[in-house]
Structure formats: structure tokens, C-alpha cells
Amino acid sequence: MNKLLYIQASPRNERSNSTDVANTYIKTFKAAAETNSVSTLNVWDMNLPEFDGDRLNAKYSFLHGQNPSDAEAAAWQEIVFIAEQFKAADRYLFSVPMWNFSIPYKLKHFIDVITQPGLTFSFSPETGFQGLVTGKPVTAIYSRGGEYNNDEAKGMDFQKPYLEMALGFIGFSDINSILIEPTFADPDSVSHAISTAKDLATTLANK
Ligand SMILES: Cc1cc2nc3c(=O)[nH]c(=O)nc-3n(C[C@H](O)[C@H](O)[C@H](O)COP(=O)(O)O)c2cc1C
């Protein structure tokens, strides 16, 4: 049994370039073995909890080695559920549009919910921060209207570097990337970008 968790971050559904390439990955992965299974979390359909009040205070209690109050502990349970659901997979796939040089805010919200002490990372003064989601591969598909994979523009890319840093912080080290760029261009350039991305998705899904 090999369980893939797919985090879908574009709200454009069948019009989405990143979802289109993710579907190629998923189709290949499912065909590779009968025991391969896929769960999808569409961050636009999730009712993600607000991360303030008792939930936020619970995080600070854990970080400072203190016990949360009963109200904080109760509020924290919703965070635990989502983080444990995330950790239950064997491998991961993210489809991520670039929004204003970074990631869509719903995906940032999801990352803020799952990046938690005692759940996806640990901290001690002796060892510092350590990620707890280890030994699992992840593939992230990045679509962007412009082109950022060059010396001139790469400093404006806060999408891929941010997600890779956030994933690395919680323990991922086998991080694979698929770029779809440019998607704001002439039809030939766009279809070349998509087919190149689908080829790489097929290769990575069979890995
Ligand atoms: C709110 C919003 C912000 C965007 N910001 C950028 C941007 O900063 N840079 C860029 O190159 N493209 C930007 N785009 C274009 C998208 O990255 C591009 O259309 C991409 O292919 C979307 O992926 P999707 O088709 O999977 O949704 C933006 C699109 C939207 C809707």
C-alpha cells in the first residue's frame, strides 16, 4: 500500500494548469500498482480553522514547554486532526499556482495549520528545530504566468523557494519540482510548457 496525499491549491479546477499536470501524475501513479491509493485535499474546499485565540495560545504554550489551558487544549484538537491527517500519507503531491509572486493564501493557511510543535516539528535548546515528517518523497508542481527560472527574475520567485523551505522545515528532504512556465504566453509556448511538465510528472510518479 502506497498512499499519496494530493494537496490541490488552484481554485480553477479543470481550467487549472497545475491541476492538469497533477492529474497526469495521479493517473500514472494509480496505474503503476493496484495498491497505490490517492486522497485529495483541495484547500479551497476545506474549512480550515482560524489560527488565533486559544489555538494560537496553545502553540505558544507548547513552544515554551508549558501546559495549555483546557480551552486551549480543546481548540488545539482541530489542529491535531488536520496535521495527523496530513502525516498519514506515504508520499505527497502539491499543485501550486503562483499568486503575486508567492503561493495562494489558502495554501499558506493550510501550512500555518499543519506546521506545529510536537506534530510536524520539534524544538529543544540542545538540538534546535527538527522536522518530524521524514523519509517521504514530495513533488510540487508550480505554474506561473511569467518565467522565473532565470537569473534575472528568480529573485522575484517567492513561490517555489518558500514552499521548499516550508516543507524542509517540517522534515521533507526528497523534494521534487515541476515548473509550468510561462502560462501567459503564445499558445505554442504554453502547450510546450505543459507537455514538458507532464513528461516530468510521469517520470516522477513512477519513481
Ligand atoms: C491572484 C493571481 C495572482 C497572480 N500572480 C502572478 C504573479 O505574481 N506572477 C506570475 O507570473 N503569474 C501570476 N498569476 C498567473 C498565474 O500564476 C498563472 O495563471 C498560473 O498558470 C495559474 O495556475 P493554475 O492555472 O494552476 O491556477 C496570478 C494569477 C492570479 C489569479
The ligand as an ORCA input file, in Angstrom:
! r2SCAN-3c Opt
* xyz 0 1
  C      -4.449     36.284     -7.988
  C      -3.428     35.926     -9.049
  C      -2.128     36.392     -8.927
  C      -1.176     36.046     -9.887
  N       0.116     36.471     -9.698
  C       1.066     36.117    -10.597
  C       2.436     36.506    -10.405
  O       2.796     37.167     -9.444
  N       3.338     36.129    -11.326
  C       3.006     35.357    -12.414
  O       3.894     35.033    -13.211
  N       1.725     34.954    -12.595
  C       0.763     35.298    -11.712
  N      -0.529     34.884    -11.890
  C      -0.825     33.961    -13.012
  C      -0.838     32.515    -12.571
  O       0.333     32.179    -11.858
  C      -0.968     31.607    -13.790
  O      -2.191     31.890    -14.465
  C      -0.915     30.149    -13.405
  O      -0.847     29.354    -14.571
  C      -2.115     29.753    -12.556
  O      -2.066     28.369    -12.244
  P      -3.399     27.479    -12.360
  O      -3.783     27.510    -13.814
  O      -2.979     26.144    -11.888
  O      -4.436     28.114    -11.482
  C      -1.521     35.218    -10.973
  C      -2.845     34.759    -11.081
  C      -3.788     35.103    -10.133
  C      -5.194     34.582    -10.268
*
